[in-house]
Amino acid sequence: MENVRDIVREAGAEIGECVDEHALDAVRVKYLGRKGRLTLVMRGIGKLPPEERPEMGKAAGAAKAAMTRALEGRLAALKAKAAGKHKGVDVTLPGRRYEVGRRHPLTVVTEEIVEIFAGMGFAVAEGPEVELEYYNFDALNTPADHPARDEQDTFYVSEGVLLRTQTSPVQVRTMERTSPPVRVISPGRCYRNDTPDATHFPVFHQIEGLYVDRDVSFADLKGVLSCFARQMFGSGMRVRFRPDFFPFTEPSAEYAFSCVACGGTGCRVCKNTGWLEIAGSGMVDPEVFRHVGYDSEEFSGYAFGMGVERIAMLKYGINDIRLFYENDLRFIRQF
């Protein structure tokens, strides 16, 4: 009888210390399981003298009932506590699966371009997207009657203020506050009043480069762009330069890369020319130097630009620029 009372007392103390259902079930097994302490006592009643069995059986049954009530009470208390802790949350539901994010292909390509030019000594320069007309046109030697200034091509915010149509204004701002030598690239968003189609979009990304120092030549420009093309698209990539005109460079050239689809042999992608046009380049016009206070007799420099979307479309074989802006996860997850 004394042993039964000790078992009930010890079981009650352990039940009160249980902090979760797992610990509570362990106490139940310890005392009421097949080899539990109280179970073994009840199995041993048959070995007692006949006159002691009724009293012992009654005491053991009462002990088991009391222990069972204590276990049930503690279990109810633990569940109530858990329900209060997770109020408003059904903890029986399966967990939610969260998708792993992906970097946008334009971000991937921009970072790769910046890394290539950084390896050639170019620093990154940034400027405002809402720009003054002076920096976007006047300081870049763009005449007042140039078609690019029309509202059909440019988004004007107010008189003399617009959304930049290129990242070239960053070059002017950089030269205003920096003495030569200057070697920078300026990645960023640009805006033009274009109707969206497979190759045009009102918002696009551009990277422009500028190098100003003594004795800078067109040969330096060709070397930098050829090096970039080989690092971006492979050692077999070739670069072609053809004369062109841009207000802020003289001489100016349009440059193209050999077709990434056919290797320059001619195909539908390159319209059987073997070349894919990239963008413009040239030697900085002395008039631009005059606006920033550089002596064009002492310094010379080159500038070039490229569209990030254009490079990404060539690199990944994408045939529609609008895919970059539709936020279709099926598209973005490929990169």
Secondary structure as GFF3:
##gff-version 3
##sequence-region A 1 335
A	DSSP	alpha_helix	2	17	.	.	.	ID=ss1
A	DSSP	alpha_helix	21	32	.	.	.	ID=ss2
A	DSSP	alpha_helix	37	43	.	.	.	ID=ss3
A	DSSP	three_ten_helix	44	47	.	.	.	ID=ss4
A	DSSP	alpha_helix	53	85	.	.	.	ID=ss5
A	DSSP	alpha_helix	105	118	.	.	.	ID=ss6
A	DSSP	beta_strand	123	124	.	.	.	ID=ss7
A	DSSP	beta_strand	130	132	.	.	.	ID=ss8
A	DSSP	alpha_helix	133	136	.	.	.	ID=ss9
A	DSSP	three_ten_helix	138	140	.	.	.	ID=ss10
A	DSSP	three_ten_helix	147	149	.	.	.	ID=ss11
A	DSSP	beta_strand	156	158	.	.	.	ID=ss12
A	DSSP	beta_strand	161	163	.	.	.	ID=ss13
A	DSSP	alpha_helix	168	177	.	.	.	ID=ss14
A	DSSP	beta_strand	182	191	.	.	.	ID=ss15
A	DSSP	beta_strand	203	213	.	.	.	ID=ss16
A	DSSP	alpha_helix	218	233	.	.	.	ID=ss17
A	DSSP	beta_strand	239	246	.	.	.	ID=ss18
A	DSSP	beta_strand	249	258	.	.	.	ID=ss19
A	DSSP	beta_strand	275	284	.	.	.	ID=ss20
A	DSSP	alpha_helix	286	292	.	.	.	ID=ss21
A	DSSP	beta_strand	300	307	.	.	.	ID=ss22
A	DSSP	alpha_helix	308	316	.	.	.	ID=ss23
A	DSSP	three_ten_helix	321	325	.	.	.	ID=ss24
A	DSSP	alpha_helix	329	332	.	.	.	ID=ss25
###
